[in-house]
Amino acid sequence: MQNRGYIQVYTGNGKGKTTAALGLTLRAVGAGKKVFFAQFVKGQRYSEVKAIEQYLPDVQIKQYGLDCFIWKKPTRADIDTAQEGLREVEEIILSGKYDVVILDEANIAVFYGLFSVQELINVVTRKPTDTEIIITGRYAAPELIEIADLVTEMKEVKHYYNQGVEARKGIEH
């Protein structure tokens, strides 16, 4: 019996969207699945990148962002990098080589205008039937929520960041 893959969206202002996608990645690898983990907007070598490269050979991870997160208006380089990434991820999805494809922070890429929600939808809805797609990031567009099969909203109730605690290596970074 062939499994059907779904489109999942993890969004909201709470912590844990990328972490949830990483947890699903670990579960998928444990079940013998191949995973492609695309990180949009992010270009720094976060701890998860190092861990995946060192311990999870069945996971391919690639970043489509520059050295720093976008805080203001995106540059032409930010836009070009994200659009090139979306084109590459589209080829990866269509290849059928991976059982699970994560588009980490793709919602943020749409929010900042690096590519449109319609471009993102066009990519993910062309997936092979058995490929699972996970899209993370705050500010998921209503159009994306509409076409998704599963949407989880992470809600911030309380966060120590508001008391001045910076991102800690191995916990948030």
N, C-alpha and C positions, 0 to 999 in steps of 0.2 A: 504494500500500500504506500503510495507516494504521499509525503507530507506536503501540506500547503504552507508557504511562507507568508507572513503578514508584515504590515507596515506599522511600526510602533513609534510613538513620539513621547519623549520625556521632556517636560517643559516646566515652567514655573520659576518663582524667585527663590525657592528653597535650595539648599545644598543637596547634592547627591545625584544629579542627572548623569554626569560622566561616570561617576562611581557605579551607578546602576548598570550602565552600558558595559563597564568593565566586568561587573559581576556576571552579566549574561555572557560575555566573552569567555570567561573562565568556565562557566557551565557548558557552553557549546564545545569548547576544546575538550573538556572531560568526556563529552559524548562523541568525540571523534570528528567533529565538524571543523571546517576551515573557515577562518574569520579574516576579513579585511577591515581594519580600523582606520578610518580617515578622520583626521582632526583639522577642521577648518578654523581659521582665525589664529589658532595656536601655532607658534613656531619655536617656542623654547623647549628644551629637553626636560620635560616634566618626569617625575619618578615613574609614572606608568609607562612612558616610552622606554625607559631603561629596563624596567622589569619585563615588559613584553619581549623586547629584543633579546634579553638574556635567558628567560625561562620559558617562553611560549613560542617555539619555532613554527607552530601551525597558525600563528597569527601574524599577518603582515600589517604593519602600522606605517602610515605616512602622514606627514603634516603639510597642510596647505595654508600656512600663515607665515608671517614674518617674525622677527625676533621679539617683538613686543605686541601686546594686546592693543586693539584699537580703542583709544579713549575719546577721540574726537572724530573729525571727519576722516573717512578712509582715504588713503593715498591711491594713486593710480596703480602702484605696485601691489597694494593690498587687494584691489579689485582684480588685477591680472592674475595674481597668485590663486585667488579663490576660484576664478572662472576656469583657469587651467586645471585646477583640482577637480572641479565638478565634471569637466569633460573626461578626465582620467577615471574618475569614480564611475561615470556612466559606462565607459568601456569595460571596467572591472565587473560591474553588475551584469551587463549584457553577456559577458564571457561565460557566466555560469560556473566559474572556477571556485567561487566562495559560497558557502552555505549561508553565512551571516555577513552582512555589510553594515558597519556602523558609520554614520555621518555625524560625528561629534561636533557640536556647536554650529551645525548647519542653520539652525534657527537664528542664531546671532548673525551669521553671514547674510541671511535674508534681511534681518532687521537693519543692518548697516548698508544695505544696498549693494553688496558685493556680487550677488546674483539675485534674480527675482524668485518669488515663491512659485511662479508658474514654471520657471526653468527647473527648480528643484522637483516639483511635482511631475514634470515630464520625464525626469530621470528615474525617479523611484517607482512610478507606475508602469514602467516598461520592463520591470524586473522579471526574471524567470519565475514561474509559478512556485517553485519550492525554495526560493531565496527569501530569507528573513531580513528586513531592513529596520534599523533603529536610527532615529533622528533625535539628537539632543539639542538643548539650548533654551534659554529664556525666550519669551516673546514668540512662541509658535504662532504662525499666521492662521487665521480662521479657515482659510482654504486648505491648508495642510491638515488641520485638525479634522476637517470634513472628510478627507479621503483616507485618513488613517484608520486602521482596524483597532488599535489600542492607543489610548492617550492617558498618560499619567502626569498629573501636575504635582510638582514638589512645592509645598507651601512653607515659607519661612514663618515659624512661630517665634523663635528666639535664636539669636546667633551671636557668639562672642566677638565677632568682627565689629559689632556695634559698640563694644567696650574697648576698641583699639587693638585687638589681637590680630596680628598680621598672619597671612597664609603661612602655615608651618610645613616644612619639608616632610614628606611621607604621609601627611594627613590631608592637606588641601593642595599641595604642590608636588 
